[in-house]
Amino acid sequence: MPKLLRKLSLVRLKKKCAADPASKDLPFTKDMPLIFLGEIPNMPDHGVFVGYRSGRVYSGFHIFQFVELSESEI
């Protein structure tokens, strides 16, 4: 079972997802890290994120594509 993201944690795309060429087209690519606000109740496995730098809200992205930042990344 994948590790769940904690609410209000700083997250980034998993390395495998970030390496995918299609990830360059995601709207938040240059706004990392993101703050994970939580899962959308009527859209399981999809979350709401906020850009740490810009404050922009990004919603509907798959939670399993993200991982919390480690202590060394903060």
C-alpha positions in Angstrom: 0.0 0.0 0.0 1.5 3.4 -0.9 2.3 5.9 1.8 -0.5 8.4 2.2 0.3 12.1 2.1 -0.3 14.1 5.3 -2.4 17.2 5.0 -0.5 20.4 4.8 2.8 18.6 3.9 5.2 19.9 1.3 5.2 17.5 -1.7 6.8 17.0 -5.1 6.2 14.7 -8.0 7.7 11.2 -7.6 10.9 10.8 -9.6 9.2 8.3 -11.9 6.4 10.7 -12.7 8.7 13.7 -13.1 10.8 11.8 -15.6 7.8 11.3 -17.9 8.0 13.8 -20.8 4.3 14.5 -20.4 4.9 15.9 -16.9 6.5 19.0 -18.5 3.0 20.0 -19.6 1.5 20.0 -16.1 0.5 23.5 -14.9 2.4 23.2 -11.6 5.8 22.0 -12.9 7.5 25.3 -12.2 5.6 25.9 -8.9 7.1 23.2 -6.9 7.0 22.3 -4.1 3.3 22.1 -3.5 1.3 22.1 -0.3 -1.1 19.1 -0.1 -4.4 20.3 1.3 -6.2 17.0 1.1 -8.2 14.5 -0.9 -11.3 15.5 -2.8 -14.1 13.5 -1.0 -16.2 12.8 -4.1 -13.1 12.1 -6.3 -11.1 9.4 -4.5 -7.3 9.4 -5.1 -7.4 13.0 -6.3 -6.2 15.9 -4.3 -6.0 19.7 -3.9 -2.6 21.3 -3.9 -1.3 24.9 -3.5 1.9 26.2 -5.1 4.3 27.1 -2.3 5.7 30.1 -4.1 2.7 31.4 -6.1 -0.3 30.4 -3.9 -2.1 29.0 -7.0 -4.6 26.2 -6.4 -4.3 23.0 -8.4 -7.0 20.4 -8.0 -7.9 17.0 -9.4 -4.4 15.6 -9.7 -3.7 12.0 -8.6 -2.3 11.8 -5.1 -0.2 8.7 -5.9 2.0 10.7 -8.2 3.3 12.8 -5.3 5.7 12.2 -2.3 6.4 14.3 0.7 9.6 16.2 0.8 12.3 14.7 3.0 14.0 16.7 5.8 17.0 17.3 3.5 14.8 18.7 0.7 13.2 21.3 3.0 
